[in-house]
Amino acid sequence: MCFIFKLCFSQNPCSMLQFITIIMLKKYLLFAFFIWRGNSSPPRSIAVIGGGIGGSSAAYFLRESFGDSVSIDIFEKDSRLCGRLATVTIGGKEYESGGSIIHPRNLYLRNFVETLPGLEVANRNNNSVFSLFDGVNYIFKSSYWKVTTAIKMLWMFGWSLMRINKLEENFMSDFQRIYSLQNGGMSFANTSALFYAMGGDQYSHVTEVTAQSYFTLHGVSGYTIDNLVNPALRVNYGQNASVNAFAGAVAMAGIEPGLWSVKGGNKELCYKLVTNSSANLVQEDVTKVGISDEKFTILTSQSAGSQREYDLVILAAAVGGNMYEIDVTEACEGPSPSFDGKKYRRTVANFVKGKLNSSLFDCSSPTTCPTTILTTNQQLFYRSIGYHMPVDYQSGDDIAEGVYKVFSALPLTEDQRNFLFETSIETATVDWNAYPEYRPPDIPGSFVLNKKGFYYTSPIEWAASAMEMSVISAKNAALLAYQNWYGSPFVSRESENRKTEL
Ligand SMILES: Cc1cc2nc3c(=O)[nH]c(=O)nc-3n(C[C@H](O)[C@H](O)[C@H](O)COP(=O)(O)OP(=O)(O)OC[C@H]3O[C@@H](n4cnc5c(N)ncnc54)[C@H](O)[C@@H]3O)c2cc1C
């Protein structure tokens, strides 16, 4: 207790609120069962497995906390970085094919773009029109005038809209608490502890109930769930309100105004993070993580049986089920991570450069068709259609540079494409195991695979998969590693200069 008090009041960024939160968190707190090595010199080497946004931000945070003398290796099996953040090239232009939108209140991602040289927010096509479509008719179409859109939405969804807005506002402001807790050096063993810190008991079981029951309990009508929540979940997670309530809240945030992306593609984030972390990029496929004499060992398919040794390891790739295969049994204290019989959901991003079927969609060109078509009918073979500009779009560029991205469970057949499009000049398909298939209760596993120093970022995806979630988990893993090594919490050196929200 003395230690907690000292942590809060000697280290400035911790407020009274945080102190109270820490006390309330005692049932989840990690400190008690953590092995603290209490070293006085830095570790020799740390490995990060996976060069996605989770792994590359982990390398960045590790450098920030451990300083320059530590050797950090980041293993990536593919020839490119950033995993599920990628682009596809059509007509010589690149378009986001994986994770594409970022919420304005995703502070880590925003901070990366503001502080890492060479990163910029992408320009957006401001003439966007959002619609809800049942397969035959539009049940809602936004206007270019924000006030008109707000009135139309209110007319359609009534009090339920206000209730959802209030829930989302509360959710986002509770979510922001994570940043100040992490900035104060706090780490979490699992998502329950993290969500409890966010807002107490109301969030401790948030992944165990459905979004349907959560929204209904808070007075949101069935009509609004069917016609607003389900379409948001179809586009963001390829599912409906049967997902867990946390994923439901994240998906609803994903249709709010102000969403942004990175110029040149979100994948640029990983390249800049790895460069700025001065980590050594090892382009090898990790096959096994083991442990011997207090050191973790890594074998790759390229290393011909010779293993590398590390003091600390962060696993930033979802292991198990239909995702990545790495044998971590020997290095884990408990059972190896698994998805508990669940799997990642297939989502196909079908790209079409062409013209939408004007009679089906009641429009004739990109300037008259809605730029976002979310679907309310769950029987449709497509989940959403969006008109997207290239990642290097400049305002003033010809709007005809855009392509349509259709999300579906399976690749579109030629007949299906001809049904949706009058003309298709060029097409491309990117097939993903995109995000977890949520079937609450979703109980994400532990972030700590071995208290001697083996941490895992991907469990957070079972609450909700999003770029910022992976970054938050990466920050947590770096904090766990630091606390394990030195036996004391890491508090950001920049904390006093950072923006107040951080
Ligand atoms: C179609 C689609 C749309 C999405 N839309 C959004 C969105 O709009 N906004 C949003 O925030 N999120 C979105 N997401 C989710 C987001 O992309 C992910 O949550 C995030 O990218 C996950 O990052 P990660 O680093 O945790 O995992 P990954 O991106 O999966 O990275 C893991 C990395 O580990 C590497 N790896 C795996 N096995 C090994 C091995 N054995 N050895 C070495 N390396 C290995 C992989 O190659 C990969 O690069 C979307 C995802 C998809 C697929």
PDBQT file of the ligand as one rigid body, heavy atoms in Angstrom, charges set to zero:
ROOT
HETATM    1  C1  LIG A 601     -10.490  -5.871 -43.569  1.00  0.00    +0.000 C 
HETATM    2  C2  LIG A 601     -10.125  -5.262 -42.229  1.00  0.00    +0.000 A 
HETATM    3  C3  LIG A 601     -10.653  -4.032 -41.868  1.00  0.00    +0.000 A 
HETATM    4  C4  LIG A 601     -10.306  -3.460 -40.646  1.00  0.00    +0.000 A 
HETATM    5  N1  LIG A 601     -10.759  -2.202 -40.370  1.00  0.00    +0.000 NA
HETATM    6  C5  LIG A 601     -10.249  -1.562 -39.293  1.00  0.00    +0.000 A 
HETATM    7  C6  LIG A 601     -10.477  -0.174 -39.136  1.00  0.00    +0.000 A 
HETATM    8  O1  LIG A 601     -11.084   0.474 -39.991  1.00  0.00    +0.000 OA
HETATM    9  N2  LIG A 601      -9.976   0.441 -38.026  1.00  0.00    +0.000 N 
HETATM   10  C7  LIG A 601      -9.233  -0.248 -37.086  1.00  0.00    +0.000 A 
HETATM   11  O2  LIG A 601      -8.801   0.365 -36.106  1.00  0.00    +0.000 OA
HETATM   12  N3  LIG A 601      -8.977  -1.564 -37.239  1.00  0.00    +0.000 NA
HETATM   13  C8  LIG A 601      -9.442  -2.227 -38.326  1.00  0.00    +0.000 A 
HETATM   14  N4  LIG A 601      -9.138  -3.538 -38.540  1.00  0.00    +0.000 N 
HETATM   15  C9  LIG A 601      -8.436  -4.266 -37.472  1.00  0.00    +0.000 C 
HETATM   16  C10 LIG A 601      -6.951  -3.940 -37.452  1.00  0.00    +0.000 C 
HETATM   17  O3  LIG A 601      -6.421  -4.029 -38.743  1.00  0.00    +0.000 OA
HETATM   18  C11 LIG A 601      -6.253  -4.925 -36.519  1.00  0.00    +0.000 C 
HETATM   19  O4  LIG A 601      -6.878  -4.868 -35.246  1.00  0.00    +0.000 OA
HETATM   20  C12 LIG A 601      -4.786  -4.610 -36.323  1.00  0.00    +0.000 C 
HETATM   21  O5  LIG A 601      -4.159  -4.319 -37.549  1.00  0.00    +0.000 OA
HETATM   22  C13 LIG A 601      -4.101  -5.801 -35.657  1.00  0.00    +0.000 C 
HETATM   23  O6  LIG A 601      -2.719  -5.518 -35.564  1.00  0.00    +0.000 OA
HETATM   24  P1  LIG A 601      -1.740  -6.540 -34.837  1.00  0.00    +0.000 P 
HETATM   25  O7  LIG A 601      -0.387  -5.998 -34.964  1.00  0.00    +0.000 OA
HETATM   26  O8  LIG A 601      -2.250  -6.809 -33.473  1.00  0.00    +0.000 OA
HETATM   27  O9  LIG A 601      -1.883  -7.908 -35.647  1.00  0.00    +0.000 OA
HETATM   28  P2  LIG A 601      -1.436  -8.213 -37.160  1.00  0.00    +0.000 P 
HETATM   29  O10 LIG A 601      -1.705  -7.063 -38.025  1.00  0.00    +0.000 OA
HETATM   30  O11 LIG A 601      -2.086  -9.512 -37.493  1.00  0.00    +0.000 OA
HETATM   31  O12 LIG A 601       0.128  -8.393 -37.057  1.00  0.00    +0.000 OA
HETATM   32  C14 LIG A 601       0.733  -9.604 -36.706  1.00  0.00    +0.000 C 
HETATM   33  C15 LIG A 601       2.040  -9.693 -37.480  1.00  0.00    +0.000 C 
HETATM   34  O13 LIG A 601       2.739 -10.842 -37.033  1.00  0.00    +0.000 OA
HETATM   35  C16 LIG A 601       3.352 -11.443 -38.159  1.00  0.00    +0.000 C 
HETATM   36  N5  LIG A 601       3.602 -12.856 -37.840  1.00  0.00    +0.000 N 
HETATM   37  C17 LIG A 601       2.673 -13.820 -37.670  1.00  0.00    +0.000 A 
HETATM   38  N6  LIG A 601       3.263 -14.988 -37.400  1.00  0.00    +0.000 NA
HETATM   39  C18 LIG A 601       4.600 -14.767 -37.399  1.00  0.00    +0.000 A 
HETATM   40  C19 LIG A 601       5.740 -15.608 -37.217  1.00  0.00    +0.000 A 
HETATM   41  N7  LIG A 601       5.611 -16.908 -36.994  1.00  0.00    +0.000 N 
HETATM   42  N8  LIG A 601       6.963 -15.040 -37.273  1.00  0.00    +0.000 NA
HETATM   43  C20 LIG A 601       7.112 -13.703 -37.537  1.00  0.00    +0.000 A 
HETATM   44  N9  LIG A 601       6.058 -12.882 -37.754  1.00  0.00    +0.000 NA
HETATM   45  C21 LIG A 601       4.820 -13.400 -37.669  1.00  0.00    +0.000 A 
HETATM   46  C22 LIG A 601       2.317 -11.267 -39.258  1.00  0.00    +0.000 C 
HETATM   47  O14 LIG A 601       2.876 -11.433 -40.545  1.00  0.00    +0.000 OA
HETATM   48  C23 LIG A 601       1.832  -9.860 -38.989  1.00  0.00    +0.000 C 
HETATM   49  O15 LIG A 601       2.591  -8.893 -39.672  1.00  0.00    +0.000 OA
HETATM   50  C24 LIG A 601      -9.457  -4.148 -39.750  1.00  0.00    +0.000 A 
HETATM   51  C25 LIG A 601      -8.929  -5.388 -40.120  1.00  0.00    +0.000 A 
HETATM   52  C26 LIG A 601      -9.242  -5.932 -41.354  1.00  0.00    +0.000 A 
HETATM   53  C27 LIG A 601      -8.607  -7.231 -41.758  1.00  0.00    +0.000 C 
ENDROOT
TORSDOF 0
